């Protein structure tokens, strides 16, 4: 049996991160960014320094072609819904 249903947010997140060539760690950071998590909270959750966390979004912004967290969320999630 094959069931076809709309993709959930987890599947869409994976698809978007794969499409932009983000590393697995960058994908994790994007998930936190989408939820509005601060760099301090991300660093605690991932057991890395805040400096390290700050570099991941910068790399993601460059790969996706945006300059802010807000623009990142818009590009990855809203642009596909409301082109």
Rosetta constraint file for C-alpha pairs under 8 A:
AtomPair CA 7 CA 11 HARMONIC 5.88 0.50
AtomPair CA 7 CA 12 HARMONIC 6.42 0.50
AtomPair CA 8 CA 12 HARMONIC 6.26 0.50
AtomPair CA 9 CA 13 HARMONIC 5.96 0.50
AtomPair CA 10 CA 14 HARMONIC 6.33 0.50
AtomPair CA 11 CA 15 HARMONIC 6.19 0.50
AtomPair CA 12 CA 16 HARMONIC 6.09 0.50
AtomPair CA 13 CA 17 HARMONIC 6.19 0.50
AtomPair CA 13 CA 31 HARMONIC 7.74 0.50
AtomPair CA 13 CA 76 HARMONIC 7.85 0.50
AtomPair CA 14 CA 18 HARMONIC 6.04 0.50
AtomPair CA 14 CA 27 HARMONIC 7.65 0.50
AtomPair CA 15 CA 19 HARMONIC 6.04 0.50
AtomPair CA 16 CA 20 HARMONIC 6.46 0.50
AtomPair CA 16 CA 76 HARMONIC 6.15 0.50
AtomPair CA 17 CA 21 HARMONIC 6.24 0.50
AtomPair CA 17 CA 22 HARMONIC 5.23 0.50
AtomPair CA 17 CA 23 HARMONIC 7.82 0.50
AtomPair CA 17 CA 27 HARMONIC 5.91 0.50
AtomPair CA 18 CA 22 HARMONIC 6.07 0.50
AtomPair CA 20 CA 63 HARMONIC 6.38 0.50
AtomPair CA 20 CA 64 HARMONIC 6.17 0.50
AtomPair CA 21 CA 63 HARMONIC 7.52 0.50
AtomPair CA 22 CA 26 HARMONIC 5.72 0.50
AtomPair CA 22 CA 27 HARMONIC 6.16 0.50
AtomPair CA 22 CA 60 HARMONIC 6.89 0.50
AtomPair CA 22 CA 63 HARMONIC 7.53 0.50
AtomPair CA 23 CA 27 HARMONIC 6.17 0.50
AtomPair CA 24 CA 28 HARMONIC 6.35 0.50
AtomPair CA 25 CA 29 HARMONIC 6.30 0.50
AtomPair CA 25 CA 56 HARMONIC 7.99 0.50
AtomPair CA 26 CA 30 HARMONIC 6.12 0.50
AtomPair CA 26 CA 56 HARMONIC 5.83 0.50
AtomPair CA 26 CA 57 HARMONIC 7.30 0.50
AtomPair CA 26 CA 60 HARMONIC 6.68 0.50
AtomPair CA 27 CA 31 HARMONIC 6.37 0.50
AtomPair CA 28 CA 32 HARMONIC 6.63 0.50
AtomPair CA 29 CA 33 HARMONIC 6.15 0.50
AtomPair CA 29 CA 42 HARMONIC 7.26 0.50
AtomPair CA 29 CA 53 HARMONIC 7.65 0.50
AtomPair CA 29 CA 56 HARMONIC 6.98 0.50
AtomPair CA 29 CA 57 HARMONIC 7.14 0.50
AtomPair CA 30 CA 34 HARMONIC 6.05 0.50
AtomPair CA 30 CA 57 HARMONIC 7.36 0.50
AtomPair CA 30 CA 60 HARMONIC 8.00 0.50
AtomPair CA 31 CA 35 HARMONIC 6.56 0.50
AtomPair CA 32 CA 36 HARMONIC 6.52 0.50
AtomPair CA 32 CA 37 HARMONIC 5.35 0.50
AtomPair CA 32 CA 42 HARMONIC 6.70 0.50
AtomPair CA 33 CA 37 HARMONIC 5.47 0.50
AtomPair CA 33 CA 38 HARMONIC 7.47 0.50
AtomPair CA 33 CA 69 HARMONIC 6.81 0.50
AtomPair CA 34 CA 69 HARMONIC 7.89 0.50
AtomPair CA 34 CA 73 HARMONIC 6.08 0.50
AtomPair CA 37 CA 41 HARMONIC 6.16 0.50
AtomPair CA 37 CA 42 HARMONIC 6.48 0.50
AtomPair CA 38 CA 42 HARMONIC 6.20 0.50
AtomPair CA 39 CA 43 HARMONIC 6.02 0.50
AtomPair CA 39 CA 50 HARMONIC 6.02 0.50
AtomPair CA 39 CA 53 HARMONIC 6.13 0.50
AtomPair CA 39 CA 54 HARMONIC 6.63 0.50
AtomPair CA 40 CA 44 HARMONIC 6.34 0.50
AtomPair CA 40 CA 50 HARMONIC 5.88 0.50
AtomPair CA 41 CA 45 HARMONIC 6.20 0.50
AtomPair CA 42 CA 46 HARMONIC 6.07 0.50
AtomPair CA 42 CA 50 HARMONIC 7.87 0.50
AtomPair CA 42 CA 53 HARMONIC 6.94 0.50
AtomPair CA 43 CA 47 HARMONIC 5.59 0.50
AtomPair CA 43 CA 48 HARMONIC 4.96 0.50
AtomPair CA 43 CA 49 HARMONIC 5.53 0.50
AtomPair CA 43 CA 50 HARMONIC 5.33 0.50
AtomPair CA 43 CA 52 HARMONIC 7.87 0.50
AtomPair CA 43 CA 53 HARMONIC 5.98 0.50
AtomPair CA 44 CA 48 HARMONIC 6.75 0.50
AtomPair CA 44 CA 49 HARMONIC 7.90 0.50
AtomPair CA 48 CA 52 HARMONIC 6.41 0.50
AtomPair CA 48 CA 53 HARMONIC 7.00 0.50
AtomPair CA 49 CA 53 HARMONIC 6.43 0.50
AtomPair CA 50 CA 54 HARMONIC 6.05 0.50
AtomPair CA 51 CA 55 HARMONIC 6.50 0.50
AtomPair CA 52 CA 56 HARMONIC 6.75 0.50
AtomPair CA 53 CA 57 HARMONIC 7.18 0.50
AtomPair CA 54 CA 58 HARMONIC 6.72 0.50
AtomPair CA 55 CA 59 HARMONIC 6.23 0.50
AtomPair CA 56 CA 60 HARMONIC 6.17 0.50
AtomPair CA 57 CA 61 HARMONIC 5.92 0.50
AtomPair CA 57 CA 69 HARMONIC 7.90 0.50
AtomPair CA 58 CA 62 HARMONIC 6.31 0.50
AtomPair CA 59 CA 63 HARMONIC 6.29 0.50
AtomPair CA 60 CA 64 HARMONIC 6.01 0.50
AtomPair CA 61 CA 65 HARMONIC 5.62 0.50
AtomPair CA 61 CA 66 HARMONIC 4.90 0.50
AtomPair CA 61 CA 67 HARMONIC 5.73 0.50
AtomPair CA 61 CA 68 HARMONIC 7.01 0.50
AtomPair CA 61 CA 72 HARMONIC 6.81 0.50
AtomPair CA 62 CA 66 HARMONIC 6.48 0.50
AtomPair CA 62 CA 67 HARMONIC 7.62 0.50
AtomPair CA 64 CA 72 HARMONIC 7.35 0.50
AtomPair CA 64 CA 75 HARMONIC 7.86 0.50
AtomPair CA 66 CA 71 HARMONIC 5.88 0.50
AtomPair CA 66 CA 72 HARMONIC 6.01 0.50
AtomPair CA 66 CA 75 HARMONIC 7.96 0.50
AtomPair CA 67 CA 71 HARMONIC 6.67 0.50
AtomPair CA 67 CA 72 HARMONIC 7.57 0.50
AtomPair CA 68 CA 72 HARMONIC 6.18 0.50
AtomPair CA 69 CA 73 HARMONIC 6.30 0.50
AtomPair CA 70 CA 74 HARMONIC 6.27 0.50
AtomPair CA 71 CA 75 HARMONIC 6.03 0.50
AtomPair CA 72 CA 76 HARMONIC 6.06 0.50
AtomPair CA 73 CA 77 HARMONIC 5.76 0.50
AtomPair CA 73 CA 78 HARMONIC 7.05 0.50
AtomPair CA 74 CA 78 HARMONIC 4.73 0.50
AtomPair CA 74 CA 79 HARMONIC 5.93 0.50
AtomPair CA 75 CA 79 HARMONIC 5.21 0.50
AtomPair CA 75 CA 80 HARMONIC 7.65 0.50
AtomPair CA 76 CA 80 HARMONIC 7.22 0.50
AtomPair CA 77 CA 81 HARMONIC 6.93 0.50
AtomPair CA 78 CA 82 HARMONIC 5.83 0.50
AtomPair CA 78 CA 83 HARMONIC 7.68 0.50
AtomPair CA 79 CA 83 HARMONIC 4.82 0.50
